[in-house]
């Protein structure tokens, strides 16, 4: 029987094709979800505590409540109020809606992509501003529950925007991999 290496047929997903959209839950009837300008890096971290605990009857129970944390790092954009909106909502302990969307996985419905919907609170807001670099915000969201998979609406403009990654104006160094 012939064996195939399935990696030969697999395609990778560029990081810029995983986008995050946010909205305050209380604004669900006022506005659509939005992205953060100049997003540099996002992370979805899921962990489970696997410590075992002996119960009274001698059986062993393993807690399995997942903890999900979503972090978003972005350059601070002049005139963009989203980072400040997140900070103010965090200070007032307001609940966010968060969508993680994979633009490489189109859903069956036109204009929709596969994604996961979460609700959670901003648990960390960090603004760094060194003299040599562009100001950068790092946001952390603690997720309630485990989220729900589904289809997310993404506009054509958002898909196009995701194809761009911030680059600085300085001369680029040669890429050693390609020899350019």
Residue, then its C-alpha position, 0 to 999 in steps of 0.5 A: x500500500x502506498x503511503x502519502x506524506x500529507x505535509x506535501x499537500x498542506x498549506x500554512x496560514x500566514x499570521x496576518x490572515x488571523x484577525x481579531x475584531x472587538x466590541x464592547x458588549x453594551x455597544x452591540x446594538x450601536x456599532x459593528x465590531x472593529x479591528x485595531x489599527x497597526x496590529x503587529x501580533x496577536x495570541x490566543x493562549x489556552x491552558x488547562x490545569x492538570x493537577x490531580x486531586x484525591x477525593x473522599x472516596x479515593x478516586x482522583x479528579x483532574x480539574x479541566x477548566x480551560x483558561x483562555x487569554x487573548x493578547x493583541x499588540x499594536x502600534x499606537x495610531x495617531x487619532x485612533x480611539x480604539x486603544x483608549x476605548x479599551x483602556x477606559x472599558x477596562x477601568x470600568x470592568x466592561x465586558x468585551x466581545x472578541x472574534x478570532x477570524x481565519x481569513x484563509x478559511x472561507x465559510x459556506x456563506x459568502x462574505x463570511x469566514x470561519x472563526x471563534x466568538x469569545x466574551x471576556x474582560x481586558x485584564x492588562x493594558x500596557x503602553x510602551x513608548x521608548x524614545x527610539x521606537x513607535x509607541x506600542x500597546x499590548x492588550x490582554x483579555x481574559x476569556x469567560x468560558x471556551x468560546x463558540x465556533x461559527x461564521x464571522x462576517x468580514x467586509x472586503x475592506x477588512x480582508x484587503x486591510x489584512x493583506x498589509x503589514x506595517x513596514x517602516x520607511x527605512x532601507x530594508x536589509x537583504x533577506x539572507x534566505x533568498x539572497x535579495 
